Amino acid sequence: MTTERPLTTERPSRAGVTEMATDESSADVRSEGVQTVDADDVDAAEILGSAVERREDPSLLTGDAEYTDDIQLPEMAHMAIVRSQHAHARIEGVDTSAAAEMPGVVGVYTAEDLDVSGNVPTAWELDDLREVDHPLLAEDVVRYQGDALAVVVAEERYQAHDAADAVGVEYDRLDAVVDPGDALGDDAPVLHDEEDNTAFTWEIGDADETDAAFADADRVVELDVTNQLLIPNAMEPRATVADYEPGDDELEVHMTSQNPHVHRLLMSGVIDHPEHKLRINAPDVGGGFGSKIHHYPDEALVAWAAKRLERPVKWQATRTETYLTDAQGRGHETHGEIAVDDDGAIRGLRIDTAANMGAYLSTFAPAVPTYLYGTLTSGQYAIPSIHCEVTGAFTNVPPVDAYRGAGRPEASFIVERLVNRAAAALDMDPAEFRRQNFVDSDDFPYETPVALEYDSGDYEKTLDRALEMVDYDAFRERQEEARAEGNYLGIGFSCYIEACGLAPSELVGQLGARAGLWESGLVRFTPTGTVRAMCGTSGHGQGHDTTYAQVVANELGVDYDDVEVVEGDTDAIPQGMGTYGSRSAAVGGSALVKSAKEVVEKARKIAAHQLEASPDDVEFEDGEFHVAGAPDRSMAIGDVALEAYLAHDLPDDVDPGLEATAFYDPDNFVYPFGTHVAIVEVDPDTGEVEFENYVAVDDVGNQINPKIVEGQIHGGVAQGVGQALYEGAEYDENGQLTTGSMQDYAVPKSMHIPDMETDSTVTPSPVNPLGVKGVGEAGTIAAPQAVVNAVVDALEPFDVEHIEMPLTNERVWQAAHGDGGEN
C-alpha cells in the first residue's frame, strides 16, 4: 500500500495560538533543574508556564492514593488465569475437575463455557490487513507462552491461584518461531490458518523516485539494525475489579486503563454488554508506557465472570504474568540504506523492516508502531526521496504493540544511525553533517516525502545549544588526548523528531483508526465560584491534575486552587479517547481551553446584562468583566457564576448554570524535536560503558509547567538508556521467555542512569490554541541512538561500525576485539 498525499489538512493561522510567556532565547534549566514554586506565590496571570508543584504527589507519596487492588467490595471473589506453558501447541484437553473441588473455588471456566462473542478486536486497520481471531480463552491452539486457557474464581486470591495450578492441560507441542525475519521464511511454522505468517505489508514513499536518487548518488551506506523487543515495567501491574448489578443490568469495571472510554467501547462488544450500561473507572494508575492502552482478554474475562456469578470479582496480575502477557514493544529488524553525495548532501533513504506482531494483532499494532513509523523516516532532514516498506509478521510471542514512543523510537534510531554512518563514510563531523541536511527554519510548514507536514521547527537552535553545553570542540581535543593514553571517550548525537498529539480524526483515519481521536472537555462553575474541569484523557503519572488546572485557571482568571480536575471515569465524563501518543496537553488541554472560552462567552452575556451594557462592550481580563472605558463598572467571573445559578435576572436567551462541553479535533499532529548528546567512556578490556555526561535540549513548544516537562524528559531518557544498554526480551528456540523476571530482565537501576543536563528552546506549534507539542515520549525516542552513537564513536580506533542493542559488556567487548584483540 502506497500513500502519496500528505497526512494533513488545512492549517489554522498562527494567530490562533494562545499567548504564553516565552523567551526568544532558550531558558537555562540545566543541571540544577527547574525550581518548583508554590501556587500561592504565583500571580493568576502567570500561572500558565509556571513550575508549580504537582498537586498529585502528596497522596502518591504518602500512600493515600487508591489503586485498583486497593478496591475492596462486599462478597468479592478473586480470579486467577490458567496460562499456557508452551509457546505453540494444540490443546488436546483441559481437565478442570480437580480444581473445581478445591477449597473456596466458586467456578472454573474454559472456552466452551463462554457465552459471548469473545473475540478481541483490532482497533486500527489499514487496507490489506490480515485480521485473525484473538479469543478470550484459547480453545484449539495456544500461540504464545502465557496464552489464556481457563479462569478460576475463588473466595480468596491464593485459593484461586492454587486451583489454577491444579487445572490439567494436555498439549501436542508444535514448533515455534519468535524472530520476525524467520517467521516470514518459507519453512517457518505457521501460527494461523493461512499459508504464511504475513500480517500485512505497508509501503510509503515513491520507490521508483528513490531508486533513481540512489542511482545518481556518489555513494550508498548500508546498515542492518535490530530494535529489540522490550517488556513494559510499570510500577503497577494490570488489575481489574468488576461489579455487576443484575437488577438493572449495570456493570461497573475498575481497571488500570490509559483510555477508559475506548475500553468501554471495546469491552461492550467483546462481552456483549450494552455500552450505556457499562462504566469503566480508572482509579490511580501506577504507570502505563502504552501497556495499559490495549484491550486484553484478561480484563474482559473479569467482567464476564462478574456477570456470570452476579458478584464482584477481582483479578490482579502478578509480575510474572505481566512479563508473559503485557503487550511488548519494538521488535523491528531493519535493513537501511542512505544515499549521499561526496559534498555531504543526503539524496535518498531506503528502509525495509520486518516487524514482530506477536501471536495476535493488538490495539495499535497494525498502524502506529509500523505505518506511522514509516512516515517519520525523514527525521529532521530535507531528504528528497524516501521509500519505506514494512512487513508485519505473526510470531509465538505476546502481541507486540505501542510502547512509549511507538514507532517513533524505531524510526529515529535507524535514521540517526544511518546519518552517523554516512558522516563517518564521508569523513565528516557528525554534527556538521546533520546541520548541513536539516530542514531550514524558513521552510515550515515542511512537507516530507513520506506523507507528513511538520508544523514548525528550528533544528539548528537545539543542536547549537547542545554543542555549547558539552563544549564540543574542547571535547574532541580531550578525546584525542585520552586515546593517546589508552582511554576511549565517545560522543553520540541524536537529532530526533516525533509526531505526537495523536488526534486528527481525518489523519488517523488514513492510518487505519476505527475511531476519531478528538478529545472532549467540560468546564463547569459551581455557584460559589469554584470550577470543575473534566477531560476525556486519563492520566497515569503525567501530572494532569496540575497542568489542566493551570490551563483552566489561566483561561478563566480564577485561583489555581479553585480548579478541580476529573478524569478516568466514563460515568463522570461522557466521552473521551484517553492518554497516549503525547496527546494530553495538545488535545485534551486544547479541549479544556475551548470549553473555558465558551464559558467565558456565556458569562460575558450575563455580566453585560448585570452591568447594563452590550456584550460587545464588555471586556474580560484576569477573571474580571468590565465595561470598555469604565473599569469601575466590573464584575468577577465568580460572581457571574452565582448569578447564573440564582437565575433571578438573566438575559432572555441565556439558560441557568455556567458550564460548557467542547470537542477538540486538531488539523494536524504536532512535531516536537531536539538534540540529545551522550558522552561515554568505554573500557575495551571489560566492555563497560560509563557516562561522563548526558545533555538533552528539547523543543516541545510552549511549556505549561517546566518542572513537569523536565521530569518527563528525565523519565524518557531513563527508559531510552535502558533499551540502549540493558533491556531486551529473550526467547529460546521453543518460544520460552528466558528473561521472565527482574532477575533476568535488566531494568536499569538509578545508579545506571546518567546525570542529565537539560535545556530547551521554544517553537510554538500553530495547530493548537496552547502552542504545545507534547513531551511524554521525547526522551525515549532520543536516547537509544545517542548512546549507541557514543559507544561506536569511542571504539572508532577499533574499527567498530555498529553494535546491536542492548550494548551489554559482552557485546561491547566482542565488538572491540572483533579482530582478535590486535587493536
DRENGUDREN-333902 format. One record per residue (C-alpha): x, y, z; residue in one letter. Coordinates in steps of 0.5 Angstrom, whole numbers, plus 500, padded with zeros to 3 digits. Example, Ala and Ser with C-alpha at 12.3 -4.5 7.8 and 13.67 -1.06 7.14 Angstrom:
525491516a;527498514s;
REM end
This chain:
500500500m;503507498t;501513501t;502520496e;498525499r;501529506p;497527512l;495534514t;489538512t;488546512e;493549518r;490554523p;494561523s;499563528r;494568531a;490562534g;496560539v;494563546t;500567548e;504564554m;510567557a;516565553t;523568552d;526568545e;533565548s;533558551s;531558558a;537555562d;534549566v;541545567r;544541572s;541545578e;534543575g;528547575v;526550581q;518549583t;514555586v;508555591d;502556587a;500561592d;506565590d;504566583v;500571580d;494569577a;496572570a;503568571e;500561573i;501558566l;508557565g;510557572s;513551575a;508550581v;509544585e;505538583r;499537587r;498529586e;505528589d;502528597p;497523596s;502518592l;508519597l;504518603t;500512601g;494515601d;493514593a;488509591e;490504586y;485498583t;488493588d;486497594d;479497592i;475492597q;468490595l;463486600p;463479597e;468480593m;471474589a;478473586h;480471579m;487467577a;488465570i;491459567v;496460562r;500456557s;507453559q;508453551h;509458546a;506454541h;502448542a;495444540r;490444546i;489436547e;485437553g;483441559v;481438566d;478443571t;475437576s;481437581a;481445581a;473445582a;474441588e;479445592m;477450598p;474456596g;473455589v;467459586v;468457579g;473454573v;471456566y;474454559t;473457552a;467452552e;464456558d;464463555l;457465552d;460471549v;463473542s;469473546g;474476540n;479482542v;478487536p;484491533t;482498534a;487500528w;486497521e;489499514l;488496507d;490489506d;491488514l;490480515r;486480522e;486474526v;481471531d;484473538h;480469543p;479471550l;481464552l;485459547a;480453545e;484449540d;491452540v;496456544v;500461541r;505464546y;507462553q;502465557g;496465553d;490464557a;487457557l;482458563a;480462569v;479460576v;475464581v;475463589a;474466595e;481468596e;486470592r;491465594y;486460593q;485462586a;492461584h;493454588d;487452584a;489455577a;496450579d;491444579a;488445572v;491440568g;492441561v;495436555e;499439550y;501437543d;507442542r;509445536l;515448533d;515456535a;518462532v;520468535v;524472530d;520476525p;525475520g;525468521d;517468521a;517471514l;521465512g;518459507d;520454513d;517457519a;512454523p;505458521v;501461527l;494462524h;490458519d;494461513e;499460508e;504464512d;506469518n;505475514t;500480517a;501486513f;506490508t;506497508w;509502503e;510509504i;514514499g;516513492d;520507490a;522509483d;524516485e;528513491t;532508487d;533514482a;536518487a;541512490f;543511483a;545518482d;548519489a;556519490d;556513495r;551509499v;552507506v;548501509e;546498516l;543493519d;540494526v;535490531t;531494535n;530489541q;523487544l;522491550l;518489556i;514494560p;515495567n;510500570a;510500578m;503497578e;502491574p;495491571r;489490575a;481490575t;475490579v;468488576a;462489580d;455487577y;448489579e;443484575p;437488577g;439494573d;444490568d;449495571e;457493570l;462497574e;469496572v;475499576h;482498572m;489500570t;487504564s;490509560q;484510556n;477508560p;472510554h;476506549v;476500554h;468501555r;467501547l;471495546l;469491552m;462492551s;463489544g;467483547v;463481553i;456483549d;454488554h;451495553p;456501553e;451505556h;450500562k;458500563l;462504567r;470504566i;473507572n;481508572a;483510579p;490512581d;494508576v;502507577g;505508570g;503505563g;508507558f;503504553g;502497556s;495500559k;492502553i;491496550h;484491550h;487485553y;483478554p;484479562d;480485564e;474482559a;474476563l;474479570v;468483567a;465477564w;466473571a;463478575a;456478571k;456470571r;457470578l;453476580e;458478585r;464483585p;471479582v;478482582k;484480578w;491483580q;496481575a;503478578t;509481576r;511474572t;504475569e;506482566t;513479563y;509474560l;503477557t;503485557d;504488550a;511488549q;515494545g;519495539r;521488535g;524491529h;529488524e;531493519t;536494513h;537501512g;541505506e;542512506i;545515499a;550521500v;554526495d;561527497d;559534499d;555531505g;548532502a;543527503i;540524497r;535519499g;533514504l;531506503r;528502509i;526495509d;523493516t;520486519a;516488525a;514483530n;507483531m;507477536g;501472536a;496477535y;494484533l;493488539s;490495539t;495500535f;500495532a;497495525p;499502525a;502506530v;509502531p;509500524t;506505519y;507512523l;514509524y;515510516g;512517516t;518519521l;524517517t;525524514s;527526521g;530533522q;533532515y;531535508a;531528504i;529529497p;527522497s;525516502i;522509501h;520505507c;517498507e;514495513v;512487513t;509485520g;510478522a;506474527f;511470532t;510466538n;511472543v;506476546p;502481542p;507487540v;504494540d;505501543a;511502548y;513509550r;514513543g;511507539a;514507532g;518514533r;524511537p;525506532e;525511526a;529516530s;534510531f;535508524i;535515521v;540517526e;545511526r;545512518l;546519519v;552518523n;555512519r;554517513a;558522516a;564517518a;564514511a;565522508l;570523514d;565529516m;564531523d;557528525p;554535528a;556539522e;554533517f;547534521r;547541521r;548541513q;542537512n;537540517f;530543514v;531550514d;527554519s;524558514d;521552510d;516551515f;511548515p;515543511y;512537507e;516531508t;517525502p;513521507v;506524508a;507529514l;507536514e;512538520y;508544524d;514549526s;521548528g;528551528d;533545529y;540549529e;538552535k;538546539t;544543536l;548549537d;546550545r;547542546a;554543543l;555549547e;553545553m;558540552v;564545550d;564540543y;571543541d;574542547a;571535548f;574533541r;581535544e;580531550r;578525546q;585525542e;589526549e;585521552a;586516547r;594517547a;593515554e;589509552g;583512555n;577512550y;572517550l;566518545g;560523544i;554521541g;549525537f;541524537s;537530533c;530527534y;523529532i;517526533e;510526531a;505527537c;499530540g;496524537l;489526535a;487529528p;481525526s;482525519e;489524519l;489518524v;483515519g;488515514q;493511519l;487506520g;484508526a;477506527r;475512531a;477519531g;482521536l;479528538w;478530546e;473533550s;473538556g;468540560l;469546565v;463548570r;463553575f;460552582t;455557585p;461559590t;466560584g;470554584t;471550578v;471543576r;475541570a;473535566m;477532561c;477525557g;484524557t;487519563s;493521567g;497516570h;503520572g;504525568q;501531572g;495532569h;491535576d;497540576t;497542568t;490542567y;488546573a;494551571q;491552564v;484553566v;486558572a;489562566n;483562562e;478564567l;483568571g;481564577v;485562583d;489555581y;487552588d;480553586d;480549580v;479541581e;481536575v;477530574v;479524569e;479517568g;471515569d;466514564t;461516568d;463523570a;466525563i;461522558p;466521552q;474521551g;480518548m;485517553g;492519554t;498516550y;502519544g;504525548s;497528546r;494530553s;496537553a;496539546a;489535545v;486535552g;489541554g;486545548s;479542549a;479545556l;481551553v;476551548k;471549554s;473555558a;473560553k;465558551e;464559559v;467566559v;463568553e;456566556k;459569563a;460576558r;453576557k;451575564i;456580566a;453585561a;446584563h;448586570q;452592568l;447594564e;452594558a;452591551s;456584551p;460587545d;463593550d;464588556v;472586556e;475580560f;481580563e;484577569d;478574572g;474581571e;469583566f;469591566h;465596561v;470598556a;472605558g;469604565a;474600569p;470601575d;464598572r;466591573s;464584576m;468578578a;467572574i;466568580g;460573582d;457572575v;457564576a;453566583l;448570578e;448564573a;445559578y;441564582l;438566575a;433571578h;436576573d;439573567l;438575559p;432572556d;437568551d;441565557v;440559561d;441558568p;448555570g;455556568l;459551564e;461548557a;463542554t;467542548a;470537543f;477539540y;480536534d;486539531p;488539524d;495536524n;500533529f;505537533v;512535532y;517536538p;524536537f;531536540g;538534540t;541530546h;548528547v;551523550a;559523553i;561516555v;568513557e;569505554v;573500557d;575496551p;578491556d;572489560t;566492555g;564497561e;561503559v;560509564e;557516563f;561522563e;555527561n;548527558y;545533555v;538534553a;536540549v;529539547d;523544544d;516542546v;513548544g;510552550n;511549557q;505549561i;509547567n;517547566p;518542572k;514537569i;517538563v;524537566e;521530569g;518527563q;525528560i;529525565h;524519566g;524518558g;532518558v;532513563a;528508559q;532510553g;538509556v;535502559g;534500552q;541502549a;545499555l;541494559y;534491557e;531486552g;526481552a;530474550e;526468548y;529461547d;528457540e;522454543n;519461545g;520460552q;521467555l;528467559t;528474561t;522473565g;523477572s;527482574m;533478576q;534476568d;531482565y;535488567a;531494568v;536500570p;537502577k;538509579s;546508579m;545506572h;542513569i;547519568p;546525571d;543530566m;543537564e;537539561t;535546557d;530548552s;528552546t;521554545v;518554538t;510554539p;506550535s;501553530p;496548531v;493548538n;491554542p;496553547l;502552542g;504546546v;508540542k;508534548g;514531552v;512525555g;516520550e;521525547a;527522552g;525515550t;525517543i;532521543a;536517548a;538510545p;542512539q;545518542a;548512547v;550508541v;553513537n;557515543a;560508544v;561507537v;565513537d;569511543a;571505539l;573508533e;580506534p;578499534f;574500527d;567499530v;562501526e;556498530h;554494536i;547492537e;542494543m;543492549p;550494549l;552489554t;559489557n;560482553e;557485546r;562492547v;568487549w;567483543q;566489538a;572492541a;576485540h;573483533g;580483530d;582478535g;585484540g;590486536e;588493537n;
REM end
